[in-house]
Amino acid sequence: MSDIAAPRSSSSARKLKGGGRNRSGQTNFELYSWLFMRLSGLALVILVLGHLFVNLMLGGGITALDFGFVAGKWANPLWQVWDLLMLWLAMLHGTNGLRTIVNDYAEKDQTRFWLKALLITAAIVIVVLGTLVIFTFDPCLDPNSTLSVCK
């Protein structure tokens, strides 16, 4: 029977001594990553449930969700920040989870490097584009708009 190697993401955790630093003086990134996953997951549950409650229960159900609903919602800075937090936390949480999977299952260093580079690049592009959409969204650019937020 062959031995099963420990995942790479946890093998360095065994080398730690006090103070959150390993023997070479580097910080314990994996510990902070693990903690971030728990805290961001909790925050995402609250943000998503609040988002669903406001959009579906208070907003008139699924049939009321349209361009005008989003325009009215994003006219309020609270909802811009709420949706921005959901975007950033979801992308960071998902990227961190996939980074852990890449660390655990990609066997070659070069493969691991390129997978993580692609992952980080995709996450940055999506976060930047999503942030731009949230803060530059202007439903009144259409001169024929009949939305109440444009009057």
PARO-7318 format. One line per field, with one value per residue: y, z, x of N, C-alpha, C in turn. Coordinates in steps of 0.05 Angstrom, whole numbers, m for minus. Each point is the difference from the previous one (the first is absolute). Layout:
N
nyy: (Y,...)
nzz: (Z,...)
nxx: (X,...)
cayy: (Y,...)
cazz: (Z,...)
caxx: (X,...)
cyy: (Y,...)
czz: (Z,...)
cxx: (X,...)
# end
This chain:
151
nyy: (m23,20,17,13,17,15,13,13,7,m25,m9,25,m6,m24,17,9,22,9,17,m22,m7,m8,m20,5,5,m18,17,m8,2,m25,7,22,m16,m19,19,10,m26,m3,22,m4,m25,6,18,m18,m18,18,6,m25,m8,20,m6,m25,6,18,m15,m22,6,19,m12,m15,m16,m23,4,11,m21,25,12,7,m26,m10,15,m6,m25,1,13,m20,16,m4,m1,22,9,m5,8,22,1,m5,18,18,m3,m1,20,14,m6,3,22,7,m8,12,21,m5,m3,22,12,m10,6,24,m19,11,10,m6,m23,m3,8,m13,m21,5,2,m21,m13,10,m4,m23,m4,10,m12,m21,3,5,m19,m18,9,0,m24,m7,11,m11,m17,7,m5,24,m16,m16,17,m24,0,m17,m7,m5,m15,1,3)
nzz: (0,m16,8,12,m18,20,m1,m21,m1,9,m18,m9,6,m5,m16,8,9,25,3,m10,7,m23,m2,m24,18,m17,m7,16,m26,3,23,m10,m19,18,16,m22,m6,26,3,m23,6,25,m7,m18,19,16,m16,m6,25,8,m19,5,25,m4,m17,14,25,3,m20,9,8,m12,m3,23,m3,m5,m23,1,8,m17,m19,10,1,m23,1,18,11,18,m21,m8,25,5,m25,5,25,m10,m19,15,19,m18,m13,21,9,m23,m5,26,m3,m24,12,21,m17,m13,24,5,m24,m5,m14,m24,7,m24,2,25,m9,m23,14,19,m19,m14,22,7,m24,m2,24,m7,m23,12,20,m17,m18,20,10,m24,m4,24,m3,m24,12,m23,11,6,m9,2,m21,m7,20,9,9,23,0,m25,15)
nxx: (17,m7,18,m19,10,8,m23,9,m26,0,17,m2,m25,10,13,m24,10,1,m20,m11,24,10,16,m8,m19,m10,m19,m19,4,5,11,11,8,6,10,11,4,6,15,12,1,6,18,9,m3,10,20,3,m3,14,18,m3,2,19,13,m3,5,19,13,m19,19,2,m26,6,16,8,5,m25,m5,17,m11,m25,7,14,m23,m3,18,m20,m17,12,3,m25,m7,14,m9,m24,4,12,m18,m20,11,5,m24,m12,14,m4,m26,m1,12,m16,m20,8,4,m23,m9,11,10,0,24,8,m12,8,24,m3,m8,17,19,m10,m2,24,10,m13,8,24,m2,m10,18,19,m8,m4,23,11,m12,7,23,0,m16,m9,m24,9,19,m21,0,m8,18,m17,24,m11,21,m10,m21)
cayy: (23,24,23,23,24,22,22,20,24,m4,m11,21,9,m16,11,26,4,21,26,0,0,m26,1,19,27,8,m1,m24,8,m20,5,24,m8,m17,18,16,m16,m3,26,9,m17,10,26,m5,m10,23,18,m13,m3,28,6,m15,9,27,m2,m18,3,28,12,m8,m26,m4,14,28,4,8,21,22,m7,3,29,13,m10,10,29,3,m9,m23,m25,m2,m11,m28,m18,0,m19,m27,m6,m3,m23,m25,m5,m7,m25,m21,m1,m13,m28,m13,1,m23,m24,m1,m8,m28,m20,3,m13,14,28,18,m2,14,29,10,m1,22,26,3,4,27,18,m1,12,29,11,0,19,27,5,2,25,21,0,9,28,17,m6,24,m7,24,6,m3,24,m8,m15,8,m9,22,10,18,25)
cazz: (0,m2,18,m13,8,11,m19,2,14,29,8,11,26,21,5,13,28,10,m13,m27,m19,m1,8,m17,6,m17,14,m5,m19,m1,24,m6,m21,12,16,m19,m12,19,4,m25,m4,18,m11,m25,7,9,m23,m20,10,m1,m28,m9,14,m11,m28,m5,19,1,m27,m17,m12,m23,m23,3,m5,m28,m2,17,28,5,m1,24,23,m1,4,28,5,17,m16,m16,18,6,m23,m3,20,m9,m22,9,18,m15,m18,17,13,m21,m9,21,1,m23,4,18,m16,m18,16,10,m21,m22,10,m10,8,m23,m4,22,m4,m22,8,19,m15,m15,20,11,m22,m4,23,m1,m22,8,21,m12,m17,17,15,m19,m6,23,5,m24,m11,m4,m17,m13,m24,m21,1,0,25,15,28,19,11,m20,m1)
caxx: (m17,16,m7,m13,14,m17,m3,21,m9,1,26,16,m12,13,26,m3,4,m16,0,m11,22,15,28,15,m9,m23,m26,m15,m21,m21,m17,m17,m17,m20,m16,m15,m21,m22,m12,m13,m23,m22,m9,m15,m26,m16,m4,m17,m28,m11,m5,m23,m24,m8,m8,m23,m22,m9,1,m22,4,18,m11,7,29,6,20,m9,4,29,7,m9,15,27,0,6,27,0,m2,25,20,m9,6,29,11,m7,18,27,3,m5,23,23,m6,2,27,16,m6,12,29,6,m3,24,23,m3,m2,18,25,25,2,m7,m29,m12,5,m16,m29,m5,2,m25,m21,2,m6,m29,m13,5,m16,m29,m5,2,m23,m24,1,m6,m29,m15,4,m4,m27,m17,m22,m11,15,m19,m17,m28,m6,m24,4,m5,26,12,m15)
cyy: (25,21,22,25,21,22,21,24,m4,m10,21,9,m15,12,25,m1,25,26,1,0,m27,4,20,28,10,m2,m26,7,m20,2,23,m6,m16,17,18,m15,m2,26,11,m17,9,27,m4,m11,23,18,m12,m3,28,8,m14,10,27,m3,m16,5,29,13,m9,m26,1,16,30,6,6,22,24,m5,3,29,14,m9,12,31,6,m10,m24,m26,m3,m13,m29,m19,m2,m19,m29,m9,m6,m25,m26,m7,m8,m27,m23,m3,m14,m30,m15,m1,m24,m26,m4,m9,m29,m20,4,m10,14,29,19,0,16,31,11,m1,22,28,5,6,28,21,2,14,30,12,1,20,29,7,3,26,23,1,11,31,18,m4,25,m7,23,8,m2,25,m7,m14,11,m8,24,11,20,27,19)
czz: (0,19,m16,10,10,m21,5,16,31,9,12,27,23,9,17,29,8,m16,m28,m22,m1,6,m17,4,m18,15,m9,m17,0,24,m5,m23,10,16,m18,m12,19,4,m25,m6,17,m11,m25,6,8,m24,m21,10,1,m28,m10,14,m11,m28,m4,18,1,m27,m18,m15,m25,m24,1,m6,m30,1,19,29,8,0,25,24,0,1,29,6,19,m16,m18,17,7,m22,m5,20,m8,m23,9,18,m14,m18,17,13,m20,m10,20,1,m24,2,18,m15,m19,16,8,m23,m24,9,m8,9,m22,m6,22,m4,m21,7,19,m14,m15,19,11,m21,m5,23,0,m22,7,22,m11,m17,16,16,m19,m7,24,3,m24,m13,m1,m18,m16,m25,m25,1,0,25,15,29,19,11,m19,m1,22)
cxx: (18,m10,m13,14,m20,m3,21,m9,2,27,18,m10,13,26,m1,8,m16,2,m10,22,13,29,16,m10,m23,m26,m15,m24,m23,m19,m19,m20,m24,m20,m17,m23,m24,m15,m15,m24,m24,m11,m16,m28,m19,m6,m19,m29,m13,m7,m25,m26,m10,m10,m25,m24,m11,m2,m23,4,17,m10,7,29,4,20,m7,4,30,9,m8,16,28,1,7,28,2,0,24,22,m7,7,30,13,m6,19,28,4,m4,24,25,m3,3,29,18,m5,12,30,8,m2,24,24,m1,3,18,28,25,m1,m8,m30,m14,3,m19,m30,m6,2,m26,m23,0,m7,m30,m15,3,m17,m29,m6,2,m24,m26,m1,m7,m30,m16,2,m4,m27,m17,m23,m11,15,m19,m19,m30,m8,m24,3,m3,26,13,m15,8)
# end
